[in-house]
């Protein structure tokens, strides 16, 4: 998230570094909802009969 610019760390009241949390979230992989959507799509694709032309 730096992009060559100086990053000003912002902290919550309890001391959580918001920029660090954003950085870690960006590199953590798929979210729960993204995984759910992927599984639904894969199941739909599997249930559809193969069309051979």
KOLMIVO-560045 format. One record per residue: x, z, y of N, C-alpha, C, O, CB in turn. Coordinates in steps of 0.1 Angstrom, whole numbers, padded with zeros to 4 digits, always signed. Glycine has a CB too. Layout:
N
XZYXZYXZYXZYXZY;...
END
This chain:
53
+0008+0000-0012+0000+0000+0000+0009+0000+0013+0003-0001+0024-0009+0012+0000;+0021+0001+0011+0030+0002+0023+0031-0011+0030+0029-0011+0043+0044+0006+0018;+0033-0023+0024+0033-0036+0030+0043-0037+0042+0041-0044+0051+0019-0040+0035;+0054-0029+0041+0064-0029+0052+0060-0021+0064+0068-0021+0074+0066-0043+0056;+0048-0015+0064+0044-0007+0076+0046+0008+0073+0045+0012+0061+0029-0010+0079;+0048+0015+0083+0049+0030+0081+0036+0035+0077+0026+0033+0084+0054+0037+0094;+0035+0043+0067+0023+0049+0062+0022+0064+0067+0031+0072+0065+0023+0049+0046;+0011+0067+0073+0008+0080+0078+0000+0087+0067-0011+0083+0065+0001+0080+0092;+0006+0097+0061-0001+0104+0051-0012+0113+0057-0010+0120+0066+0009+0113+0043;-0024+0111+0051-0036+0119+0055-0039+0129+0044-0039+0125+0032-0048+0110+0058;-0042+0141+0047-0044+0151+0037-0058+0157+0039-0064+0158+0050-0034+0163+0038;-0064+0161+0028-0077+0167+0028-0075+0182+0032-0064+0186+0034-0085+0166+0014;-0086+0189+0034-0086+0203+0038-0078+0211+0028-0071+0221+0031-0100+0209+0039;-0079+0208+0015-0072+0216+0005-0058+0210+0002-0051+0215-0007-0080+0216-0008;-0053+0200+0009-0040+0195+0008-0037+0183-0001-0026+0180-0004-0032+0206+0003;-0048+0176-0005-0046+0164-0013-0041+0153-0004-0047+0150+0006-0059+0160-0020;-0030+0146-0008-0025+0134-0001-0034+0122-0004-0033+0117-0015-0010+0132-0004;-0042+0118+0005-0052+0107+0003-0045+0094+0000-0049+0087-0009-0061+0106+0015;-0034+0091+0007-0027+0078+0005-0021+0078-0009-0020+0068-0016-0016+0076+0015;-0016+0089-0014-0010+0090-0028-0021+0088-0038-0018+0081-0048-0003+0104-0030;-0032+0094-0036-0043+0092-0045-0047+0077-0046-0050+0072-0057-0056+0101-0041;-0048+0071-0034-0052+0056-0034-0041+0048-0041-0045+0039-0049-0053+0051-0019;-0029+0052-0039-0018+0044-0046-0019+0046-0061-0017+0036-0068-0004+0049-0041;-0021+0058-0066-0022+0060-0080-0035+0053-0086-0034+0048-0097-0023+0075-0083;-0046+0054-0079-0058+0047-0084-0056+0032-0085-0061+0026-0094-0069+0050-0074;-0049+0026-0075-0046+0012-0076-0039+0007-0088-0040-0004-0093-0039+0007-0063;-0030+0016-0093-0022+0012-0105-0027+0019-0118-0019+0019-0128-0007+0016-0102;-0039+0024-0118-0043+0031-0130-0051+0023-0140-0054+0028-0151-0052+0043-0125;-0054+0010-0137-0061+0002-0146-0076+0001-0143-0080+0003-0132-0059+0007-0161;-0084-0002-0153-0098-0004-0152-0105+0009-0149-0102+0020-0155-0104-0011-0164;-0116+0008-0141-0125+0020-0140-0134+0021-0151-0136+0012-0159-0132+0019-0126;-0141+0032-0152-0151+0034-0162-0162+0023-0162-0166+0018-0172-0158+0048-0161;-0167+0020-0150-0177+0010-0148-0172-0004-0151-0180-0012-0157-0183+0010-0134;-0160-0007-0148-0154-0020-0152-0153-0021-0167-0156-0032-0172-0140-0021-0146;-0149-0011-0174-0149-0011-0189-0163-0013-0195-0164-0021-0204-0142+0002-0194;-0172-0006-0189-0186-0007-0194-0191-0021-0192-0197-0027-0202-0195+0003-0186;-0189-0027-0181-0193-0041-0178-0186-0051-0188-0192-0060-0193-0190-0045-0164;-0173-0049-0190-0166-0057-0199-0171-0056-0214-0173-0067-0220-0151-0054-0199;-0174-0044-0218-0180-0042-0232-0194-0049-0233-0197-0055-0243-0181-0027-0235;-0202-0048-0223-0215-0054-0223-0214-0069-0224-0221-0075-0232-0223-0050-0210;-0205-0075-0216-0203-0089-0216-0198-0094-0230-0202-0104-0235-0193-0094-0205;-0188-0086-0235-0183-0090-0249-0194-0089-0259-0194-0098-0268-0171-0081-0252;-0202-0079-0258-0213-0078-0268-0223-0090-0267-0228-0095-0277-0220-0065-0266;-0226-0093-0254-0235-0105-0252-0229-0118-0258-0237-0125-0264-0238-0106-0237;-0217-0120-0255-0210-0132-0260-0210-0132-0276-0212-0143-0282-0196-0132-0255;-0209-0120-0282-0208-0120-0296-0222-0122-0302-0223-0128-0313-0203-0106-0301;-0232-0118-0296-0246-0119-0301-0251-0133-0299-0261-0137-0306-0255-0110-0293;-0246-0141-0290-0251-0155-0288-0245-0164-0299-0233-0163-0303-0246-0160-0274;-0254-0172-0305-0249-0181-0316-0239-0191-0310-0240-0196-0299-0261-0188-0322;-0229-0195-0318-0219-0205-0314-0226-0218-0314-0233-0222-0323-0207-0205-0324;-0224-0226-0303-0229-0239-0302-0218-0249-0304-0208-0249-0297-0236-0241-0287;-0220-0258-0314-0210-0268-0317-0216-0281-0314-0227-0285-0318-0206-0267-0333;-0208-0288-0306-0213-0302-0301-0205-0313-0308-0208-0324-0306-0212-0304-0286;
END
